[in-house]
Amino acid sequence: MIVAALILVAIGVADIARQYLRPAHRAIGYALLALFVFALGALAGAWLAALLAIAVTGAWVWLFPTDAPARAGLWPAVAVAVICGVFAATLGARADAGIIGDVWLLPSPVGDLTVDHTLLAIGAVLFLLESGNVVVRAALTVEMPQLAASVIEDSIEGAPDHGAATAAPVTQPLAAPILKGGRLIGPLERIVVFALTLAGIYTLLAAVLAAKGIVRFPEISRDGELGNRAEYFLVGSLVSWVIALAAAFLVWWSFATI
């Protein structure tokens, strides 16, 4: 479980860092993140897991660049999901969790959470924030390659302005406005789906998902014969929901051992 937890924490923080740090400062941010993850793993008695998490995160950042299409499509995301699922299913919470484990015990409605359970939950939430956007963007550019240039350009344009010059935005009315809103709506949506799934409030979950379709219906209905807008909405929404449901299942499966 600690392996999956550290991987999700490292990837989640790395994607948040590269979204908000200047390109010139990202190397320093990555180095500090690697030190933090290794220190956290060492204090939790899992330094080998920390090294694996750092290696996986390095590969993730390289395979999902912010200024170019994903180098291997969605396969890196699938690989991370498999790795986390296998380790969470085969390695439960440890009896010896290092220095942190000796003093950590967090009461919760499902029982006392160990440091492994807590880090896994935190890692899942961190991944749902910006890393979920990374995966959705990759899915859209793979499924709809004609939008790849505008999606990438909008991602760069939507980053915080640190005074660096950016190229002129590609004229593409379909992708830009949707992705800008999705950068905020997507994480919120995934967190809501994640929380409602774990809480077992499936009726409200269904209502939330249906409400999104209703809100988007007028826009989709004006899509015309090509159906690009409808396809964009369906691909982005389904991938986002799958990410949130997978994270919720991973946490639920791990918490079932408490």
N, C-alpha and C positions, 0 to 999 in steps of 0.2 A: 504493500500500500504506500509506503514512504517513497518508493521510486516514482509511482504515478503522481503523488502529491508534489514532489520536487520538480518533476518535468512540467506539470501544469503551472506551477508558480513561476518557474523560470521563463517559460514561453509567454505567459500572460504579461509579466513585467517587461520582458524584452519588447513585445509589440507595443505596449503603452509608451515605453521609452522612445522608440524610434518614431512614434507618431508625434511626440511633443518635443523631442530634442532636435537641435540643429544637426544636419548631416556631419558637420565637423566635430561635434561633441559626442556623436553616437559611440565611437570606439571607446571613449572614456566611460560612458554609461554602461556599455557591455562588460567592460573590465570590472567595474564596481559591482555589477550584477553577478558576475561569475564569483567574485570574492564573497559576496553576500550568500549566494546559494551554497558555496562550499563551506562557509562558516556555519550556516544553518544546518547543513547535513552533518558536519562534524559534531556540533553540539547535540544533535539528535541521534548520534551514534550511527550515522549512515553516510559516511564520506564517499564510499563507492557509489552509492545512489546519487549523490550530489555530482560526482564527476560524470556519470552517465547523463544526468539532467543537463549539465553544461554542454556536453557534446551534442545531445539531441537539439538543444536550443540553437546552437551554432549552425547546425544543418538546417533547421527551420528558417532562420533568418536569411540564410543564403538561398534556399529554395523558394522562399516567398519574398522577393525584393519589392520595395515600394515604388520603384521607378521602371519596372518592366514586368511582363507577364510571368506567372509562376513557372519555374523551370521544369517542374515535373507534374504539372496539373494538380489534381487533388490527391494524388497518391501519398505525399508526405503527411497530409492530414489523416488519411486512412491509417497510415503506419503508426502515427502517434496514438490514435484511438485504440489500435490493436495492442500496442505496447502497454498503454495505461490500463486497458481492460484486463490483459493477462496478468500483470503484476498486482492489480487490485484484487483479482479473483484468487490468485494463488498465494499471495503473501498478505495476510491480514495484519492487524495491529500487533506490534511487537511488544513482548513483555519487557524487554530492555531497550528503552528509547533514549539512551544517553543522558546527558546532564539535564536537558530540557524535560525529558520524560519523567525524571525523578521528582520534579516539582510541578508538572503540568497536570491538571485535572479540571476540565471545564464542564460544569453541570449543564444539561440540556433536557428538553422534553423526552428525548429518546434514551437518555442515560448519560453517564459521565463520558465525555469525549477525551480520548487520548490525544497526544500531540500528532499522531499519524492521522487520525480522523479529522482533526482541526485543520491541518495543513492541506488535506485533500479537499475539504470544503472550500477553503480560501483559494486554493489553486483553481478549482472549477469555476468559481465566480470571476477570478482574474482572467481566465481564458475566455469566458463569455463576453468580456468587455471588448477589447480591441482585436484579439486573436480571432474571434468569431467573424468580425468584419473582414479580416484577411482571408479567411476560408471562403466566405460568401463572394468576395471580389474575385477570387480565383475561379470559383464555380461559374460566375457570370462570364468571365473572359474565356473560359473553356467552352461553355455552352453557346455563347454568342460572341465569336471572335471579332465580328464586325464592330463591336463596341469596346474592344480591348484598349485601343488608344485613348478613347475618351474617358474610360473608367480610370485608367492610370493617371491621365492628366488631371482629372478631377481630384484624385487622391492627393496628388502633389499640391494642387491649388488649394485644397481644403485644409492642408496642414497649417499650423500656426505661422503667422508671418514674422520671420526673424530678420527681415531686411534683405534676404537673399532673393535674387531675381529668378523668376520662373518663366518658362516658355509660354507663348501665347496659347490660351486654351483652345482645344480643338472644338470646332463648331459641331456640337452633337446635342440637340435639345432633349433627347430621350434620357441619356445616362446621367448628365450632370446634376439636374435638380433632384432626381430620385436618390442618387448616391449620397448627396449632401445631407438630405433628411435621414437617409438610412444609417448614416454614421452615428446618429444619436438615437433614432428610433430602434435600430437593430439591437444594440446592447440592452436597452430598456425592455424590449420585447423578449429577448432571451432570458433576462433575469426574472421577468414575470412568469414565463413558461417554466423555468427551472424551479422557482419557489412554489408555484401552484402544483406542479407535478409532485414534488417532495411532500407537500402538505396533503396531497390526495384530494384536492378540490377540483375534480375533473370537469364538473359542470361549468364552473367559472372559467376554467381553462378553455373549454370549447367555445364559450361565449366570447372570450377575448380574441381567439383565432377567427371566429366568424365575423366579429366586429371589424377586424382589419380588412377582410374581404369586402364587407359592405362599404367601408369608407373608400376603398380603392375602386369600387365597381364603376362609378361614373367616369373615372379616368380611363379604365380599361375598355368601357363600352364605346369610347371614342377612338379606339385604337385603329380602326380601319381594317383593311383586308390582310395586311402583313402580320398583325398580331404580335409585333415586337414588344409592345408595352406589357401585354398580358403574359408573354413568356418571361420577360424580365421579372415581373412581379412574382410569378409562380416559382421560378428557379430560386430567386433570392429568398423568398419566404420559406419554401420547403427546406432549403439547406440550413437556414437560420434555426428553424424549429427542430430539425434533426440534431443539430449541435446542442441545443438546449436540453432536449430529451435525453440525448446520450450522456451529457454531464449529470443530469438528474439521476439517471439509472446507475451511473458509476458510483455516485455518492450514496444512493439508496442501498445498493448492493454491499458497499463497505460498511454502512451503518447498521446493516442487518446483523452484523457479527457482534454488536455491542451487547 
